[in-house]
Amino acid sequence: MPLLLTKLFVALVLAPRPARKERGDVPGWVLITVMTAGLVVGIWAIAGPQLSRMLQEALNSVTNK
């Protein structure tokens, strides 16, 4: 019985597989990337000045001590 299972396993692993012609969902990934970049730019435009001010105040508080 173990020999039969071993032969079956080897036959399945070494069996030739048809070549895949699938390229994936490239337009989907492009859309996700563009939308993410758009969100980052939008959030940065809105919150950028406040974040810069907060960073500058934090750095000033550290250097003044």
C-alpha atoms as one frame of an Amber mdcrd trajectory, in Angstrom:
protein
   0.000   0.000   0.000   2.735   2.595   0.818   4.438   1.821  -2.483   1.200
   2.455  -4.359   0.722   5.806  -2.591   4.314   6.768  -3.345   3.874   5.937
  -7.022   0.636   7.930  -7.154   2.277  10.910  -5.463   5.265  10.840  -7.832
   2.972  10.511 -10.853   0.931  13.526  -9.762   3.954  15.677  -8.938   5.907
  14.850 -12.084   2.918  14.898 -14.448   3.323  17.445 -17.238   1.127  20.479
 -16.732  -0.289  22.589 -19.515   1.364  25.980 -19.883  -0.636  28.831 -18.415
  -1.415  31.724 -20.660  -2.922  33.762 -17.835  -1.294  37.154 -17.392  -3.176
  38.192 -14.294  -5.387  41.135 -13.608  -3.049  43.935 -14.702  -5.729  46.635
 -15.185  -7.027  45.941 -11.680  -3.600  46.437 -10.117  -3.042  49.597 -12.139
  -6.379  50.967 -10.949  -5.573  50.166  -7.316  -2.154  51.820  -7.612  -3.533
  54.965  -9.251  -6.361  55.255  -6.723  -3.953  54.817  -3.802  -1.643  57.483
  -5.193  -4.633  59.792  -5.637  -5.727  59.270  -2.040  -2.220  59.972  -0.745
  -1.970  63.184  -2.771  -5.430  64.299  -1.660  -4.828  63.632   2.022  -1.372
  65.245   1.824  -2.858  68.369   0.224  -5.423  68.713   2.994  -3.346  67.695
   6.021   0.160  68.657   4.812   0.384  72.121   6.372  -0.933  70.913   9.733
   1.425  67.934   9.749   4.383  70.178   8.916   3.421  72.552  11.713   3.102
  69.674  14.190   6.497  68.286  13.181   8.154  71.684  13.469   6.667  72.261
  16.939   7.809  68.808  18.078  11.333  69.381  16.797  11.463  72.834  18.400
  10.334  71.451  21.754  13.103  68.841  21.653  15.872  71.265  20.688  14.819
  73.912  23.259  15.195  71.561  26.216
